[in-house]
Amino acid sequence: MGALLLAAVAAAARPITGWLFGATPVPTSWVVLVAADVAAGTLAFVPLALLRIQDRPALFSTFSATRHTVNIVLKVVLVTAGWGVGGILWSDLAATIVFSLALLPTLMRHAAPAFSVPLLGETLRFGVPKVPHGLLLQVQNLADRKILDLFVTRGEVGLYQMGYNFGQGVKFATSAFEPAWGPFVYAQLGRPDAKTTLARVAGHVFAFFVWATLGVAILGGDLLTLLTPRNPAFRAAAPVIPVVALAYLLHGVFLLTSIGIGIEKRARYYPLVTGAAAAANVAANFALIPHLGMMGAAWATVVSYAVMALVGFEISRRLFPIPYETGRGLAAAAIAAALYGFSFFAPASFGPRLAVELALVVAYPLILLATGFLRREV
């Protein structure tokens, strides 16, 4: 399937490039390279899932760290050598190929020629609805830039992308957690206290997500300043960072509270969730961008992920109700919001401001410990 889809993208590379970039002269090879990266990554999906099932986090982390290291080194080498955007895309593809080849022995040791119609049917019933889910997720994630380009200059779109990249730093927390969450959830099923355990763990993980969001929201602007010392114009992207960070916190909420859909194998609900979120994203972008520019796009992202979290929670609650500790979660969020508010009173000079901001970020877990939010039994 990966090879077939890659062939389809390669055949339609020119019109796809034209739709994405308009009259901007862009090589069609960029689209093909991205598609090849995705196709090569499909070979890693099964062995990675196997490592999760076998509870081998050290090996899983080693493979992932190696992939990212190879990718970063190649990016530096190729971009420095003058390859530009093409160098970035070639490094992504090369790192993915190395990653997939390294996992291939794990796949082959457990692979055998076999065919099962019942298993194929069960797999398709669960997997096919996730195809529109994936497409709608791309609409939700990318529509803002396309719509923003209709109303503002390309420069402001670039500033928005810059701020967005920093704001989605929260994904480091959610992406690191997501691969372990599924196996943990399914391991609890059948136990008498499963729902209570899931609720308590979800509460603590949510507090960690809030901490990551607080760190990105408070320190993101300073990090942007440090990484763009010769381009002060980029600092206009700073207001986007905390808003996008909030959006990805809501995505973390979706990951925690929509598990009933997977537990009950009701994948047909995923397109409903992402369809509502994508529709909210497009509508909010058209409503807010004409008045707020790139900040309108950022808040539209918050709206879409809020809809995603709410719809996912409501569907999951009906399928597999879990007694989440909502009050405790809101208290943790309120503490973080208060600390973020205090950051506005930090000194203007960079050094003292950074010291105050770091203190506010460090204060969050200490306050949770002092108030008894973090409990030993979890």
N, C-alpha and C positions, 0 to 999 in steps of 0.2 A: 504493500500500500504506500509506503514511503517513497519507493522508487517510482510508482505510477504518478503520484502527486507531484514529485519533482519533475517528471517528464512533462506533465501538464503545465506547470509553472514555466518551465523553460520554453515550451512552445508558445506561450502567451506572454513572454517576458516583455516584449515591446509595448503592447497595450497596457499591461499592468504598470510599467514604468511611467508611461504617459499619464495614466490616471493619478498616480501617486504624486508626480512632480510637475505635471503640466508642461509648460514650455521650457522649464529649466533643463539644460543639457546634462543628463545623467546617464552613465553607462547602464545598459540593460543587464550587464553581468552582476551588478549589485543585487538585483532581485534574485537571480539564479543562485548566487552565493548564499544568500539568506535561506532560500528554500533547501539548498544542499545541506546546510547546517542542521536544519530541522530533520531532514530525511536521515542523515547519519546518526542523529541523536535517538532515533527510534530503536536502533540496535541496543542501546543502553537501557531501555525502559524495563525490560523483563529482568535482566540480572540485578538492576538496582532494587526492583521490587523484591526479588529473592533475598537480597542482603537484608532488607528491612524485616521480612518475614522471619529470617533466621536470627534476628536480633544481633547483627554484627556491625555496630555503629562505628567501631574503629576502622574497619576496612572500608565501609561506606564513606567515612570522612576522608580517608587517605586518597581514595579515587577522586572525590570531589575537589579536594585541595590541590591535587596534582593537575587536574583539568584547569583550574583557575590560574595556577602558577604558570603553566605552559601558555595559557591565553595571554596573560599579562606580559610575559617576557616577549612573546611574538609580537604583540601590539607595539611595545617599545621599539623592538628591532625594526619592524617593517615601516612603522610611521617615521622613525628617525631616518630610514633609508629613502624616504620620499614617496612611499606608496599611498599615503593619504587615506581616504575613506576605504579604498580597496584593501589596504593593509589591515585595517581593523576587521573587515569582513573575512579576509583570508585567515587571519589569526583565529577568529571564532570557529571557522570550519576546520582548520587544522587541529585545534585543541579538542573539538568534538570527535574527530576521527581517532585521535590518539586515545581519548577517553573510551570510546566504543570498542576499539581494538583491545585495550587493556581489560575490558570486561568480557570480551568474547570467550575466553576460556571458562569463565564462570557460567556463561550461557550454554556452551557446548557440552560441559560435563553433565548437565541436567536435561539436555535436549534429546529427543528421539522422534523418528518418523511415526506419526500417529494422527488419527482423525476421529473426532467425536462429534456427531451431529447434535446430540443434546447439549454438550458443553458449548459448542459453537452458538447454538440458539440462545443459551443463557447469557453468553458473553455479548452477543449482539443486542439482546434486549436491554442489557445494562449500558452498553457502550455507544450504540447508535444515537440515543438522545443527547449524548455528550458532544456530538459533532456540531449541531446548531448551538449548543451551549458554548463551545469554544469559539465559534464565529461571532456570537453575540458578545462574548467577553472581549474580543478584539475591538468590536465597535465601541464598547464601553471604555476601553483603555486608550483608543486612538482617535476617536471622533473629535475630541476637544481641539487637537491641533489642526485638523482639517477645517473645522468650523471657525476657529480663531483666525486662520489664514484668510478667511473671507472678509473679515472686518478690520483687521489691524495690519501693520506692516510686517514683513517677513522678519525684521529685526526683533519685534516684540514677540513673535512666535519663538524665535531662538532664545530670548530671555526666559520665556515661560518654560521651554524645554530644559533650560539650565536649572531653574528653580525646581522643576518637577523631578529632575534626576537627584537632586539633594533631598527633596522631601520624601521620595520613595525609599530613602535609606532605612525606613522602618521595615522594609521587606527583608532586610538581613535577619531581623528577629523572626518574622512570620515564616520566611522560607526555611530557616534552620529548624523551626519547630514542626512545620507541616509534615515532613516525611515520617517523623516519629509519632505524630498524633494518631494517624489512622491505625497502625498496628497496636498502639496502646488501647485505643477505644475497643477494637475487636477482641483484644485479650481480656477485657473486663466482662464481656457479654457472658451470661450464664451465672455470674456471681450474684449472690443475693443483695449485695450493697453496690452493684455496678453503677446505678444512676447517681447515688450519693457521691461515690468516688469521682465519677466524671465531672459532677458539678463542682466539687471542691478543687480538683486539679484545674478545671477551666477557669475558676476564679483566680487562682494564683498565676496561671499563664497570662490571663488578661492583665493582671497587675504588672507583669513583666513587659507586655506589649505597651502598656501605658508609659512605663519607664523609658522604653526605647523611643516612643513618640515624643516624650518630654525632652529627651536628650537631643533628638533631631530638631525639634522646634526651637529650642533655646540656643543650641550651638551651631545650627546649620548656617546661619548668616555669617558667623565668624569663620567657619570652615570655608565658605565661599570666598571670603575676603583673603584668607591665607592662600588659597589655590589660584586666585586670579590677581596677583599683586600688580601686574602690568596692564590690567584691563579693568579699571574701576567702573566702567559702564556696566559690567556684568552684575555688579552689586545691586542693581535695580531689580534683580530677580529674587532678592532675599525675602520679600513679603509672601512670595508663593510657597516658600518652604514649609512653614508651620501648617498652612492650610492643606497641602498635599499630604503631609505627615498625618494629620487628622483623618484624611480619607483612608489611608492605609491602615490606621488603627481600626476603622470600621470594617475593613476587609478582614482583619484579624478576628473581629467579633463574628463575622460570617463563618470563618473557619471553625470557631469554637462552638457555635450554636446551631449549625446546620447539619450536624452529624447524623441526625435521625434519617435523613434522606438516603445516605449511604448504608446505614445499618439495615434499613428496611428494603434496600435495593430498588428504590423508586427513582431511578435516574431520570425518568420522564419529567420530573419536576425541575431539574436543573435549567433547561431552557426557559421555563417560566420565570425562574429567579433572575437569570441574566437578561432575559427579554425585558422584564420590568426595569432592571437597572440600566440597560442600554437605552431604552426609551426615555427614562428620566434624565440620563446624561445628555442625550441629544436635545431634548426639550429645554433643559436648564441652560445648556450652552447657548442656544438661540435666544433665550430670554435674558441671560445675564451678560454675555459678552458685549453686545452693543452699548451697554451702560457702564460696565466695569472693566472691559478689556481682558487682559490676561488673568486678573483676579476673579473675573466672572467665570473663566474656564476652570480655575482652581476650585471655586465653590461649587461649580457644577459637578466636579469630581466627588466632592464630599456628599452632595445630594445623591448621586448615583450609588455610591457605596453604602450610604444610609438606607436607601431603598433595598439594596441587595441584602444587607444584614437583617432588615425587618422582615422581608418576604421569606428569606431562608429560615429565619427563626420561627415564624408562624407556621410554615409548612412542616418543619422538623418537629415542632411542639405537638402537632396533631398526630404525627406518625410515631414518635418515640419521646414522650415528655420527660424532661430532665429538670430537677428542681434547682435551677441555677440560683446562686446567691446574689440576686440583682442589687439589693441594697448595699452590700459590701463592694460590689463592682462600681456602683455610682459614687460611693465614698472615696474609693481609690482614684477615680477619675477627677473628683472634685479637688482632692489634695494636689494632684498634678496641675489642674487648671489654676489653682491659687499660686503654686510655685511659678508657673509660667507668667502669671500676672506680675509677680514680684520682679521678674527679669526686666521689665520695662523701666524699673528704677535703678538699674545697674549704671555705673559710671560710664561716661562717654568715651574715655580713653581706653584703648584696646586691652592693655594688660590688666588693669583693675576690673574692667568689665568681664573679661574672660574668667578671672578668679571668682567673681561673684556668681557667674553663670554656672561654673563647675560646682560650686558649693550648693546651688539650688538643685542641680541634678543629683548630686550625692545625697542630699537631704531626703529625697523621696523614699528610698528603701529604708532609711533610718526611721522615718516617720511611720512607715508601715510596721516595722518591727516594734516600735514604741507603743503603737496603738493596738497591737495584737492581731493585725490583719494576717500576718504570716503565721500559720499554725503548724506545730510539729507533726500532727497526725496525718498531714497530707504528704 
